[in-house]
Amino acid sequence: MADNNTPRVYKPSENLLSHRAAWRARLAEADKAREALERAVADELTGDLELTNREVAPHLGWSEEQIRLIARKYGVPRRRKRPEDHKIIEKNGQPAQVVVPYDWYKEHGGEGA
């Protein structure tokens, strides 16, 4: 029994430590599996430059933004928007700007073209 002036020192059981080690190992496996899945997503996008993030996302249960982040992480070329995805942004009821696909932008004299 501990003296009232001596703080109690907890020592985890071997059972707890072994379960913690197993959990950490499973987390490491999950991280490796996620990394492999992200690489596969990047390969898919690189292999088909007309494939959009919007088309891939529902098959993974992730958002388009998550797919975009994966694409950036692996250096996938930025050519995902199709002409039907062009957006006209209006200001006071008048067209103010158009958001266009990157490849179209480059072909038509965009920055660094």
N, C-alpha and C positions, 0 to 999 in steps of 0.2 A: 504494500500500500504506500502511496506517495505521501511525502511530508507536505503539509499545507503550504510551506514556503517554496516547494519545488514544483515547477510546472510539469504537467503531464506530457509525456512524449508519446505520440501515436506512431505505431509501426504497422504499416499495412500487412495484411496476411498474404501468404504465398498465392492463395486463390485469387485475391484481388489483383495482385501484381501480374499473374499469368493472364488473366482476362484483359487487363490493360494492355499488355504486350500483344495479345491476339487482336485487339481492337486497333491498335496502332498499325499492325501489319496489314489489316484489312483496309485501313484508310490509305496506306501507301499503294496497295493494289488498285483501289478505286481511283487514286490520282493518276496512276499509270494508264488505266483504262480510259479515263477522261481525256488524257493527253493523246492517246491513240485515236479516240473518236474525233477530237478536234483536228488532228492531222488528216484524217479521212475526209472531214468536211472541207478543209482547205484544198485537198487534192481534187475533190469533186468540183469545187468552184473553179479551180485552175484548169481542169480538164475540159470544162464546158463554159466558155466565157460569156455565153448568152444566158446561163443559169443565174437566177436572181436569189438574193437572200430570202426574199418573200416565199419563193418556191421551196426552199430547203427547210426553213424554220418549222413548218407544221409536222414534218416527219421526225423531228427530234424533240418536239415539245418545248423548244426554246424560242425566244423572240427574234425578230429580224435584227435587232440591235446586237444580240449575243452572237449571231452569225457574222455580223459586220466586224465585231471585235475579234473574232477568230480569224477572219480574213485579213485584218490588219496585222495580227500577231504573226501570221505566216507569210505576209507579203503577197497576198493574192492581188493581181492587177485590178484596179478600180474601174470596172466596166460592167456594171450590173443593171443600170437603168435602161429600159427599153423606150423607144419613142412614145409608146402609150403611157409611160410613166413620167413624161415631161409634165411639169406643173407650171401653170401661169399664175403668178402672184399679182393680185390686183391691189391698187391703192386708190381710194376714192372712186371705186367703180371702173377704173382704167387699168389696163395691163401695165405693171411696173417692171416686172422681170419674169424670166422663164428659167426654170431649173431644168438643165439638160443632162444627158448622159456624158460621162467623162470622155469616152472615145469620140463622141460627136464634137465635143468642145475642143479636143486636141486636133481633130481633122479640120476644123474651121478656124484655125489660127489662135487657139487658146494659149495661155501662158506656157512657155517652154516648148511650143510646137515647132 
